[in-house]
Amino acid sequence: MSKIAIMGAMPEEIEPLLAKVENVNRIEYANNSYYEATYKGKELVIAYSKIGKVFSSLTASTLLEKFGCSTLLFSGVAGAINPELKIGDLIIADKLCQHDLDISIFGHAFGYVPEGAVFVESDAGLREVAKAVAHKNKLSIIEGTIATGDQFVASNERKEFISTHFQADALEMEGASVAVICDALNVPFFVLRAISDTANDDAGVDFDEFMIGSAKISANFILDMVESIE
């Protein structure tokens, strides 16, 4: 049976998952904890990476290479750029970019490095599963671009830069690095984020207040998807 990896960045993003799965077996590896489990007959490996692109790359690689997962689902929270997105809303990434990757001094576009790409597209089939789950549960989701960087954005100026150069709808700190890993290893992946703040000057206050609730919304949706993945 194929195994599904479910990732978050912080403990709060996977705790709602661990509360609902069964047969949990915790494994310590590479300074992290990985939780083998089952849910509705599906085999899962769940982990939170810690914040940022380096830790999320390590965790994604471990889930795929050591634990042999053949699909990766990311569940977490994000800051909104698209004004249509409000706190608690869901966005699924059709493509992801690294907004803090910058060798533009050499004439390259923001987010690009040689032999790489500005955007990495997520798996179209998993996005269709998500849309079906949303329809079944009468939930509204936005499909759009998610920008990733090693900084918590709480600045209208930085938010405007990311919007202008990447036409991003939301931003966070792990998704694009996970996308790069999965794309390189030819593993289908999916990134779901629930909005915790609007990446403006109030972002820190909003994040602290709404992060746990938004993380639960995302986690519940991901488990609904697990049921539907063949």
C-alpha positions in Angstrom: 0.0 0.0 0.0 1.3 3.4 -0.9 2.0 5.8 2.0 0.8 9.4 2.1 3.0 12.0 3.8 1.3 14.9 5.6 3.5 17.8 6.6 3.1 21.0 8.6 5.7 23.5 9.7 4.7 23.8 13.4 3.4 21.5 16.1 0.0 23.3 16.0 -0.3 22.4 12.3 -0.1 18.6 12.9 -1.7 18.3 16.3 -5.2 18.3 14.9 -4.1 15.5 12.5 -2.6 13.4 15.3 -5.8 13.7 17.4 -7.8 11.9 14.7 -5.5 9.2 13.3 -5.0 5.7 14.6 -2.1 3.3 15.4 0.4 6.1 15.9 4.1 5.1 16.0 6.6 7.8 16.7 10.0 7.6 15.1 12.9 9.9 16.0 15.2 10.7 13.0 17.4 13.6 12.0 16.5 15.7 15.0 12.8 15.4 14.3 9.8 13.2 15.1 7.9 11.3 12.4 4.5 9.7 13.2 3.5 6.6 11.3 -0.3 6.2 11.5 -3.4 5.0 9.7 -6.6 6.9 8.8 -9.7 5.3 7.2 -7.5 2.4 6.0 -4.8 4.7 4.5 -1.1 4.6 5.7 0.2 8.0 6.7 3.5 9.5 7.9 3.0 12.8 9.6 5.6 15.4 10.6 6.2 19.0 11.3 9.4 20.4 9.9 10.0 23.5 12.0 9.8 26.8 10.3 11.5 27.8 7.1 12.8 26.5 3.8 15.8 24.5 5.0 14.0 22.5 7.7 11.0 21.9 5.4 13.3 20.6 2.6 15.0 18.2 5.1 11.6 16.9 6.3 10.1 16.5 2.9 13.2 14.7 1.7 13.1 12.4 4.7 9.4 11.6 4.2 10.0 10.6 0.6 13.4 8.9 0.8 13.5 7.3 4.2 9.8 6.6 4.8 8.9 5.9 1.1 5.9 8.1 0.8 4.5 8.4 -2.7 2.3 11.5 -2.2 2.9 14.6 -0.1 0.2 16.8 1.4 1.1 20.0 3.2 -1.3 21.5 5.7 -0.8 24.8 7.4 -1.5 28.5 7.6 -0.5 31.5 5.5 -0.8 35.2 5.2 -3.1 36.7 2.6 -2.1 38.9 -0.3 -5.2 38.5 -2.4 -7.8 40.9 -0.9 -10.5 38.3 -1.4 -8.9 36.1 1.2 -10.0 36.6 4.8 -8.8 34.9 8.0 -9.9 31.3 8.0 -10.3 31.0 4.2 -8.6 28.2 2.4 -6.2 28.5 -0.6 -4.7 25.6 -2.6 -1.5 26.3 -4.5 -1.6 25.7 -8.2 2.1 26.9 -8.3 4.6 28.1 -5.8 7.7 30.4 -5.9 10.5 31.6 -3.6 10.0 35.4 -3.1 13.3 35.9 -1.2 15.4 34.2 -3.9 17.2 37.0 -5.6 20.1 37.0 -8.0 18.5 39.7 -10.1 21.8 41.6 -10.1 22.9 39.1 -12.8 19.8 39.8 -15.0 17.6 37.0 -13.7 14.0 37.3 -12.7 13.3 37.4 -8.9 12.8 33.8 -7.7 15.0 32.3 -10.4 18.3 30.5 -10.3 20.0 28.8 -13.3 18.7 25.3 -14.0 15.7 26.1 -11.8 12.4 27.8 -12.3 10.5 30.7 -10.8 7.4 28.6 -10.3 6.8 24.9 -9.5 3.3 23.6 -10.2 1.5 21.3 -7.8 -0.2 18.1 -8.8 -3.4 18.8 -10.9 -5.0 15.5 -9.8 -4.7 16.3 -6.1 -6.1 19.8 -6.7 -9.1 18.2 -8.3 -9.5 16.0 -5.2 -9.4 19.1 -3.1 -12.1 20.8 -5.2 -14.4 17.8 -4.9 -13.9 17.7 -1.1 -14.7 21.5 -0.9 -17.8 21.0 -3.0 -19.0 18.0 -0.9 -18.5 20.0 2.3 -19.9 23.3 0.9 -16.6 25.0 1.4 -15.2 27.8 -0.6 -11.5 27.6 -1.7 -9.3 29.8 -3.8 -6.8 28.2 -6.2 -3.8 30.5 -6.7 -0.1 31.2 -6.4 1.7 30.9 -3.0 5.0 32.6 -2.4 7.5 31.2 0.1 10.3 33.0 1.9 12.5 32.8 5.0 10.8 35.8 6.6 7.5 36.4 8.4 6.0 39.2 6.3 4.4 41.9 8.4 4.9 44.8 6.0 2.7 46.4 3.4 5.8 47.3 1.4 7.1 43.7 1.2 3.6 42.4 0.6 3.3 44.8 -2.4 6.6 43.7 -3.7 5.6 40.0 -3.7 2.2 40.8 -5.2 3.8 42.8 -8.0 6.6 40.5 -9.0 4.9 37.1 -8.5 1.2 37.9 -8.6 1.0 35.8 -5.5 -2.3 35.3 -3.6 -0.8 34.2 -0.3 2.6 33.8 1.4 4.3 31.5 3.9 7.6 30.0 4.8 7.8 26.4 3.5 5.6 25.5 0.5 7.9 26.3 -2.4 10.9 24.4 -0.9 8.7 21.4 -0.4 7.6 21.8 -4.0 11.2 21.8 -5.3 11.9 18.6 -3.4 8.8 16.8 -4.6 9.3 18.0 -8.2 12.9 16.8 -8.3 11.9 13.4 -7.0 8.8 13.2 -9.2 6.4 12.8 -6.3 2.9 14.4 -6.6 2.4 17.1 -3.9 -0.3 19.4 -2.7 -0.2 22.5 -0.6 -3.2 23.8 1.4 -3.1 26.8 3.6 -5.7 28.4 5.8 -5.3 32.2 6.2 -4.1 33.3 9.6 -3.3 36.9 8.9 -3.1 39.4 6.0 0.7 40.0 6.0 0.3 43.7 6.9 1.5 45.7 9.9 -1.0 43.8 12.1 0.1 40.4 11.0 1.9 39.4 14.1 -1.1 40.1 16.3 -3.5 38.4 13.9 -1.2 35.3 13.6 -1.0 34.7 17.3 -4.8 35.1 17.7 -6.0 33.0 14.7 -3.2 30.5 13.9 -4.5 27.6 15.9 -8.1 27.9 14.5 -6.8 28.2 11.0 -4.5 25.2 11.4 -7.5 23.1 12.5 -9.5 24.1 9.4 -6.6 23.1 7.1 -5.9 19.8 8.9 -9.6 18.7 8.8 -9.7 19.4 5.1 -6.5 17.4 4.5 -8.0 14.4 6.3 -11.1 14.6 4.1 -8.7 14.5 1.1 -6.9 11.5 2.4 -10.2 9.5 2.3 -10.6 10.4 -1.3 -7.1 9.7 -2.6 -7.0 6.4 -4.5 
